[in-house]
Amino acid sequence: MVPGIEGVTTAALSLALDAASLQHRVLAANVANANTPGYVPMRLRFAARIEGGAVRQATAATDPASMFAVRMSLQPAFDASGAAATVQPDQEVAAMSENALHYQALASALDKHFSILASAASDGKR
């Protein structure tokens, strides 16, 4: 049995919200340590693959999140020459702003998704 679209959608949005939250913490740590001598800014890297047919239906039916194989890793940032990068506060703050917008869009999408489910459960009546 294939899981309902609501399970897949909720799992995907939840995973994306978790990733955006973690990204925000990494960027905030970089800004907080901008004046720390020897501090190397960190970057959150994502390695993702959708396992389509490789997922067993039994697992997918009970755990929609298992449909997504996502690996996040925290790595030091390097410049083009391979040397450890330095914190550029203006770039970090800009990245934080972009990430905050991304998070808000995801939260809005999740809210809309739950509103649709609530409407369906009440047969469209409020």
C-alpha positions as CSV (number, residue, x, y, z in Angstrom):
1,M,0.0,0.0,0.0
2,V,1.3,3.4,-0.9
3,P,1.0,6.1,1.8
4,G,-1.5,8.9,1.4
5,I,-0.2,12.1,-0.1
6,E,-0.8,13.8,3.2
7,G,1.8,11.6,4.8
8,V,4.4,12.2,2.1
9,T,3.7,16.0,2.0
10,T,3.9,16.3,5.7
11,A,7.1,14.3,5.9
12,A,8.7,16.3,3.1
13,L,7.7,19.7,4.6
14,S,8.8,18.6,8.1
15,L,12.2,17.5,6.8
16,A,12.6,20.8,4.9
17,L,11.7,22.8,8.1
18,D,14.2,20.8,10.2
19,A,16.9,21.5,7.6
20,A,16.1,25.2,7.5
21,S,16.2,25.4,11.3
22,L,19.5,23.7,11.4
23,Q,20.8,25.9,8.6
24,H,19.8,29.0,10.7
25,R,21.7,27.7,13.7
26,V,24.8,27.2,11.7
27,L,24.6,30.7,10.2
28,A,24.0,32.2,13.6
29,A,27.0,30.4,15.0
30,N,29.1,31.8,12.2
31,V,28.0,35.4,12.8
32,A,28.5,34.9,16.6
33,N,32.1,33.8,16.0
34,A,33.0,36.4,13.4
35,N,35.6,38.0,15.6
36,T,37.0,34.8,17.1
37,P,40.6,34.4,16.0
38,G,41.1,31.2,14.0
39,Y,37.4,30.4,13.7
40,V,36.5,28.7,10.4
41,P,32.9,29.2,9.3
42,M,30.8,26.1,9.0
43,R,28.6,25.1,6.1
44,L,25.7,22.7,6.2
45,R,25.8,20.3,3.3
46,F,22.9,18.2,2.0
47,A,23.3,14.9,0.2
48,A,19.8,13.8,-0.8
49,R,18.4,11.2,-3.0
50,I,14.8,10.0,-3.4
51,E,14.8,6.3,-3.3
52,G,11.7,5.8,-5.5
53,G,11.4,2.1,-6.2
54,A,14.0,1.0,-3.8
55,V,11.8,1.7,-0.8
56,R,9.9,-1.3,0.4
57,Q,6.2,-0.7,0.3
58,A,5.7,-2.0,3.9
59,T,8.2,0.5,5.3
60,A,6.8,3.4,3.2
61,A,3.3,2.6,4.3
62,T,4.2,2.9,7.9
63,D,6.8,5.7,7.7
64,P,6.4,8.2,4.9
65,A,9.7,9.9,6.0
66,S,11.5,6.8,5.0
67,M,10.8,7.7,1.4
68,F,13.5,10.4,1.6
69,A,17.1,9.5,2.3
70,V,18.7,12.8,3.3
71,R,22.2,13.1,4.9
72,M,23.2,16.4,6.4
73,S,26.8,17.1,7.3
74,L,28.5,20.1,8.9
75,Q,31.8,21.0,7.1
76,P,34.3,23.8,7.4
77,A,34.1,26.4,4.6
78,F,37.1,26.8,2.3
79,D,37.8,29.5,-0.3
80,A,38.7,28.9,-3.9
81,S,42.4,28.3,-3.1
82,G,41.5,25.6,-0.6
83,A,42.4,27.7,2.5
84,A,40.1,28.0,5.4
85,A,37.5,30.7,4.7
86,T,36.9,33.7,7.0
87,V,33.5,34.8,8.2
88,Q,32.0,37.5,6.1
89,P,29.3,38.8,8.4
90,D,27.4,40.6,5.6
91,Q,27.2,37.4,3.6
92,E,26.2,35.3,6.6
93,V,23.4,37.8,7.6
94,A,22.2,37.8,4.0
95,A,22.1,34.0,4.0
96,M,20.2,34.1,7.3
97,S,17.6,36.4,5.8
98,E,17.2,34.1,2.7
99,N,16.9,31.1,5.0
100,A,14.3,32.9,7.2
101,L,12.2,33.5,4.1
102,H,12.6,29.9,3.0
103,Y,11.5,28.8,6.5
104,Q,8.4,31.1,6.4
105,A,7.4,29.8,3.0
106,L,7.7,26.2,4.2
107,A,5.7,26.9,7.4
108,S,3.0,28.6,5.3
109,A,2.9,25.6,3.0
110,L,2.5,23.3,5.9
111,D,-0.2,25.5,7.4
112,K,-2.1,25.5,4.0
113,H,-1.7,21.7,3.8
114,F,-3.3,21.2,7.2
115,S,-6.1,23.7,6.3
116,I,-6.9,21.6,3.3
117,L,-6.9,18.4,5.4
118,A,-9.2,20.0,8.0
119,S,-11.5,21.2,5.2
120,A,-11.6,17.7,3.7
121,A,-12.3,16.2,7.1
122,S,-15.2,18.6,7.7
123,D,-16.6,18.1,4.2
124,G,-15.8,21.7,3.4
125,K,-18.0,23.0,6.3
126,R,-16.6,25.4,8.9
